[in-house]
Amino acid sequence: DLVDVETLPFGGDFNVEEIATAAPDLIVGQPSFIGESLDSFSDLAPVVLWESGTSPITAQLEAVAGLVGRSDRATELITGFDDRLQAISDSIEVDSIAIIDNNNYDGQFYVYGEGGGLTTDWADRLGLRVVAPEVDLDQTGGAYVSTEIVPSLDDADAVVVFSAPLYGDPMLEDALFLTLDAVNGGRVCDAGDYNQAIGVFSLDAYADQLESVAGCLADLAPS
């Protein structure tokens, strides 16, 4: 969106030879994705290692825009995004949500709290308190915790679930998860793809996601 070029979908494979052919002036990438190819990339152009997901998405966009000299375009995109979502929380009656990832790895799942990039966005724009266990959160505002900690989410009026799990529906079938008041009351909203919520992709797609969740939450009665 910043530079009007075609991009690969999240998780798409990159090819060092194709990137070399494109003759980039600058390469920006997450350490976890480009770390193994860092030497090859460094031969092509200056490299900036940048960890996405650790700040609100508009701040991420501004940071990358500064790197590529398109702060003007970032301002335009962010203004449109903010205008579109200005009244997103008006019809939501619930006060709090728990946000989880619908995956389970050897008895652990990922839960989001307040304070990271994603949860700052969601708590502020949806006007809700994010319920989470009292654990140390990582930079993105979440943590892997044991499924035994699920009952600590019972204070949430509703549960927002990032779907598209890698293996079936582990959290949606977890015995403890099924005991939560919000789940028993059918107050579960599907947030879709987690990858829309991190990194600098399309603000329109991210706005679609937030509006969809807000619409679901607006249909729910408080507990």
TIKE-853103 format. One record per atom (N, C-alpha, C): y, x, z. Coordinates in steps of 0.05 Angstrom, whole numbers, plus 32768, in hexadecimal, padded with zeros to 4 digits. Layout:
BEGIN
YXZ
...
This chain:
BEGIN
7FE880108000
800080008000
801980118000
80178028800C
802F803A800E
803580477FF3
802180507FE5
802580607FCD
801A80527FB4
801180397FB6
800880297F9F
7FF380387F8F
7FDD80407F9D
7FC6804C7F8F
7FAD803D7F98
7F99803F7F87
7F7F80337F8E
7F7280427FA4
7F6680357FB8
7F5980427FCE
7F3C803A7FCF
7F2C804B7FDB
7F1080447FE0
7F0F80327FF8
7EFB80217FFA
7EF880108012
7EF18022802A
7EF680178042
7EEF80278059
7ED1802F8058
7ECC8048805E
7EB18052805D
7EA8805B8041
7EB98057802D
7EB280608012
7EAF807E8011
7E9D80888001
7E9880A47FFF
7EAF80B27FF0
7EB780C97FF9
7ECB80D87FEA
7EBD80F07FDE
7EC980F97FC8
7EBD810F7FB8
7ED281257FB6
7ECC813C7FC1
7EDF81527FC2
7EE8815A7FA5
7ED681597F92
7EDD81607F77
7EF1814C7F6B
7EED81327F70
7EFF811E7F66
7F1B81217F73
7F1B81287F8D
7F34812B7F9B
7F4381447F8F
7F3481597F89
7F4081707F7D
7F4C81697F62
7F3F81597F52
7F4981507F38
7F6381417F3B
7F6681327F51
7F7E81227F55
7F9681337F5C
7F91814D7F63
7FA681607F6A
7FB981557F7F
7FAF814E7F97
7FC181437FAB
7FD581577FB6
7FEC814C7FBE
8000815D7FCB
7FFB815F7FE9
7FED814C7FF4
7FE7814B8011
7FCD813C8015
7FBE81458029
7FA581378030
7FA7812F804D
7FA481158053
7FA5810B806E
7F8A80FE8074
7F7E8106808A
7F6380FA8090
7F5C80FC80AD
7F4A80EA80B5
7F3F80EB80D1
7F2C810280D4
7F2E811080EA
7F1C812780EF
7EFF812080EC
7EF7810980F6
7EDB810180F5
7ED180FD80D9
7EE380F780C6
7EDB80F280AA
7EDD810A8099
7EF2811A809C
7EF68130808A
7EF1814C8096
7EE9814C80B0
7EE6816580BD
7ED3817880AF
7EBC816D80A5
7EA8817E8099
7EB2818A807E
7EC5817D8072
7ED081858058
7EEB8193805A
7EF381998073
7F0E81A38078
7F1481BC8068
7F0181CF8067
7F0681E88058
7F0B81E2803A
7EFB81D0802F
7EFE81CA8013
7F1981BC800E
7F2081AA801F
7F3A819C801C
7F5181AF801F
7F4F81C18032
7F6581D48037
7F6B81E6801F
7F5781E9800E
7F5C81F87FF5
7F6B81E87FE0
7F6C81CE7FE4
7F7981BC7FD0
7F9681B67FD6
7F9C81B27FF0
7FB781A97FF8
7FB981AC8017
7FD181AA8021
7FD481A9803E
7FC68191804A
7FB981958061
7FA98180806D
7FB681788088
7FB9815E808C
7FC1815480A6
7FAA814480B2
7FA0814D80C9
7F8B813E80D7
7F99812980E8
7F91811080E4
7F9F80F980F0
7F8B80E580FA
7F8B80DE8114
7F7880CC811F
7F8380B0811F
7F79809F810E
7F838084810C
7F7780738122
7F82805C8127
7F788049813A
7F82804D8156
7F928062815B
7F9B80688176
7FB6805C817D
7FC38050816A
7FDD8043816F
7FDE8029815E
7FF180178164
7FF37FFE8155
7FF580048137
7FEB7FF28127
7FE87FF8810A
80037FFD80FD
80187FF08106
80327FF680F9
803B801280FF
8035801C8118
803C8037811E
802C804B810E
801380448109
8002805580F8
800E805780DB
8016803F80D2
8022803E80B7
803B804F80B5
804C804D80C9
8065805D80CA
805F807B80CA
804A808280D9
8043809F80DB
803A80AA80C0
8029809B80B2
801F80A58098
803580A48084
8046808F8085
805D808D8072
806F80A58075
807380AE808D
808480C68091
807880DE8084
805D80E08085
804F80F78078
805280F7805A
805280DF804E
805280DE8031
806E80D68026
808280D68037
809D80D1802D
80A280B58024
809580A18031
809980858029
80A080748041
80B1807E8052
80BA806E8069
80C880548061
80D58054804A
80E1803C8040
80CD8027803A
80B7802F802D
80A2801C8027
809480118040
809180238054
8085801A806D
80968005807B
80B08009807B
80C27FF58087
80BF7FDA8079
80BE7FDB805F
80BA7FC2804F
80A07FB48056
808A7FC38057
80707FB7805D
806F7FAC807A
807A7FBB808D
80797FB380A9
808B7F9A80AD
80A17F9980A0
80B27F8180A3
80A47F688099
80977F6A8082
80877F548078
80707F4C808B
80637F608096
804D7F5C80A9
80577F4E80C2
806D7F5880CD
80787F4C80E6
80817F3080E1
808E7F2B80CA
80987F1080C4
80817EFD80C2
806B7F0680B5
80547EF480B1
80487EEC80CB
80477EFE80DF
80397EF980F8
804B7EF2810F
80647EEC8109
80777EE7811E
806F7ED08131
80647EBB8126
805D7EA38136
803F7EA08139
80307EB68136
80137EB48136
80077EA98150
80157EAE8166
80097EA68180
80127E8B818A
80247E7E817B
80317E658185
801D7E4F818D
80077E4C817E
7FF57E368182
7FDD7E3D8193
7FDB7E56819D
7FC57E5E81AD
7FC97E5581CA
7FB57E4781D5
7FB77E3D81F0
7FA87E4E8205
7F947E5D81FB
7F857E6E820E
7F977E858216
7F917E90822E
7FA37EA58239
7F977EC18236
7F7C7EC38234
7F707EDD8234
7F587EDE8222
7F527EF68218
7F3B7EFA8206
7F2D7F14820E
7F137F158209
7F047F2E8209
7EFF7F3581EC
7F017F4E81E5
7EFC7F5781C9
7EE57F6A81C9
7ED07F6481BA
7EB97F7581B9
7EB07F7A819D
7E9F7F8E819A
7E927F958181
7E767F8A8182
7E6E7F7B816E
7E537F6F816E
7E3E7F848166
7E3C7F988176
7E277FAC8173
7E1C7FB3818E
7E047FBD818F
7DF87FC581A8
7DE87FDF81A3
7DF07FF481B0
7DE3800E81AB
7DD5801681C5
7DBB801281C6
7DAB801B81DD
7DB7801081F7
7DBD7FF681F8
7DC77FEA8210
7DE47FED8215
7DF37FF88201
7E107FFA8204
7E1E7FEB81ED
7E367FE181F3
7E467FD481DE
7E627FDD81E1
7E737FD781CD
7E8F7FE081CE
7EA17FC981D5
7EB27FCD81E9
7EC47FB881F2
7EE07FC481F1
7EF47FB381EB
7F0F7FBC81E9
7F1F7FB38201
7F327FC4820A
7F447FBD8220
7F607FBF8216
7F737FBD8227
7F8F7FC0821F
7F977FDD8220
7FA87FE5820D
7FB38000820E
7FAF801181F6
7F9C800981E4
7F97801981CC
7FA5800C81B4
7FA28019819D
7FAF800F8185
7FA87FF2817E
7F8F7FED817C
7F867FD28174
7F8E7FBD818A
7F887FC381A3
7F8D7FAF81B7
7FAB7FAB81BD
7FBB7FBF81B9
7FD87FBB81BB
7FE17FA781A7
7FD87FAA818E
7FDE7F978179
7FD57F7B8180
7FBC7F788188
7FB17F5E818C
7FBC7F5081A5
7FBF7F5F81BA
7FCA7F5381D3
7FE77F4A81CE
7FF77F5B81C1
80137F5481BD
80177F3E81A8
80097F408192
800E7F2C817C
80017F118182
7FEA7F128190
7FDE7EF88197
7FE87EED81B1
7FF87EFE81C0
80037EF481D9
7FEE7EEF81EF
7FD97F0081EF
7FC37EFC8201
7FBD7F148213
7FB17F0F8229
7FA77F24823A
7F8B7F2C8231
7F867F46822E
7F6C7F4F8226
7F5B7F56823F
7F457F488242
7F347F4D825A
7F1F7F638253
7F1D7F768265
7F0A7F8C8261
7F017F97827C
7EEA7FA4827C
7EE17FB08295
7EF47FC7829E
7EF47FCE82B7
7F047FE482C1
7EF67FFE82BC
7EF9800782A3
7EED8021829B
7F028031828C
7EFD804A8288
7F0F805B8279
7F0D8054825B
7F24804F824F
7F2480478233
7F2A805F8222
7F20805F8209
7F26807581F7
7F41807081E9
7F49808181D6
7F63807F81CA
7F68806581BB
7F53805981B1
7F56804081A2
7F56802781B4
7F54802C81CF
7F55801681E1
7F3B800981E8
7F25801781E4
7F0B800B81E9
7EF9801F81F7
7EE0801681FB
7ECC80288208
7EB0801D8203
7E9D802F8202
7E8180278202
7E798022821F
7E6E800B8224
7E6580058240
7E497FF8823F
7E3C7FF98255
7E227FED8257
7E247FCE8254
7E107FC28248
7E107FA58246
7E0E7F988262
7E077FA88276
7E067F9D8292
7E227F95829B
7E377FA0828E
7E527F9B8296
7E5E7F818289
7E4E7F748278
7E587F5C826A
7E637F47827D
7E577F428295
7E627F2D82A6
7E7F7F3282AE
7E887F4B82AD
7EA47F5082B4
7EB87F4482A0
7EAE7F3A8289
7EBE7F2D8275
7EC17F0F8279
7EB57F05828F
7EB47EE88293
7ECF7EDC8298
7EE37EEC829E
7EFD7EE282A3
7F0C7EDB828A
7F017EE38273
7F0F7EDE8259
7F0C7EC08251
7F217EB48248
7F207E99823E
7F107E978224
7F117EAC8214
7F037EAC81FB
7EF97EC881F4
7EE77ECB81E2
7EDC7EE581DA
7EE17EE881BC
7EED7EFE81B5
7EF17F058199
7EDD7F1B8192
7ECD7F16817C
7EB87F298175
7EBC7F34815A
7EBD7F4F8158
7EBC7F5B813D
7E9F7F598134
7E9B7F4C811D
7E807F468114
7E767F5C8101
7E667F5580EE
7E5A7F6880DB
7E4C7F7E80EB
7E397F7780FC
7E2B7F8B810C
7E187F9C80FA
7E127FB38103
7E007FC480F4
7DE37FB980F5
7DDC7FAE810B
7DC07FA5810E
7DBF7F89811B
7DBD7F75810A
7DBA7F5A8114
7DD37F508124
7DCF7F3F8138
7DE47F358148
7DDF7F3C8165
7DDF7F56816C
7DD67F5D8187
7DE67F52819E
7E017F53819C
7E117F4981B2
7E107F2A81B3
7E107F1E819C
7E0F7F01819C
7DF47EF581A5
7DE07F0781A8
7DC67EFF81B2
7DC07F0B81CE
7DD37F1A81D9
7DCF7F2781F2
7DCE7F128209
7DBA7F15821A
7DB77F00822F
7DCF7EFE8242
7DDB7F158249
7DF27F14825B
7E0A7F09824C
7E0D7F108233
7E247F068223
7E237EE88222
7E0B7EDD821F
7E077EC0821D
7E0E7EB28237
7E107EC0824D
7E177EB38266
7E357EB0826B
7E457EBD825B
7E627EBC825E
7E6C7E9F825B
7E7F7E97826B
7E8A7E7C8269
7E957E77824D
7EA37E8A8242
7EAF7E868228
7E9A7E828213
7E847E918215
7E6F7E8E8201
7E617E738205
7E5C7E6B821D
7E4F7E518223
7E617E3A8219
7E7B7E3E821A
7E8E7E2A8212
7E947E2A81F4
7E877E3C81E6
7E8B7E3E81C9
7EA67E4B81C2
7EB27E5981D5
7ECC7E6581D0
7EC97E8281C6
7EBD7E8581AF
7EB87E9F81A2
7EC57E9F8187
7ED57EB38181
7EE27EB58166
7ED97ECE8158
7ED37ECB813F
7EC97EE1812E
7EE17EEF8122
7EE57F098128
7EFB7F18811D
7EF57F268103
7EDC7F2580FA
7ED57F3180E1
7ED27F4F80E3
7EDD7F5D80CF
7ED97F7A80CC
7EEB7F8A80DF
7EE07F9A80F0
7EEF7FAC8102
7F007FBF80F2
7EF77FC780DA
7F057FDC80CB
7F207FD380C0
7F257FB980C0
7F407FAF80B8
7F547FB680CE
7F4A7FB980E6
7F5C7FBB80FD
7F647FD88104
7F577FEB80F7
7F5E800780FC
7F67801480E2
7F75802A80E5
7F7D803980CE
7F92802A80BE
7F9C803780A9
7FB1802B8099
7FA48021807F
7F9C8008807F
7F917FFC8067
7FA57FE7805D
7F9E7FCF8059
7FB07FBB804F
7FBB7FAB8066
7FD57FAA8069
7FE17F9A807E
7FDC7F7C8079
7FDA7F75805F
7FD47F598059
7FB87F518063
7FA47F62805F
7F897F5D8069
7F897F5C8087
7F987F6D8094
7F997F6D80B1
7FA77F5480BB
7FBC7F4B80AE
7FC97F3280B5
7FB67F1A80B1
7FA67F1B809C
7F927F068098
7F807F0480B0
7F777F1B80B9
7F647F1D80CF
7F717F1180E9
7F897F1A80EF
7F967F108107
7F9C7EF28105
7FA47EE880EE
7FA97ECC80EB
7F8F7EBC80EE
7F797EC680E4
7F607EB980E6
7F577EB68103
7F5A7ECC8112
7F537ECB812F
7F657EB9813E
7F7F7EBA8138
7F937EA98145
7F8C7E8B8140
7F847E858127
7F7D7E6A8120
7F657E608130
7F517E728133
7F397E6B8143
7F417E668160
7F517E78816B
7F597E768187
7F6A7E5D818C
7F797E558178
7F8A7E3D817A
7F797E24817C
7F617E258172
7F4F7E0E8172
7F407E0C818D
7F437E1F819E
7F347E2081B7
7F447E1581CE
7F387E0781E0
7F457DFE81F8
7F417E13820E
7F557E178220
7F527E2A8235
7F3A7E238247
7F2E7E378254
7F177E318265
7F207E23827F
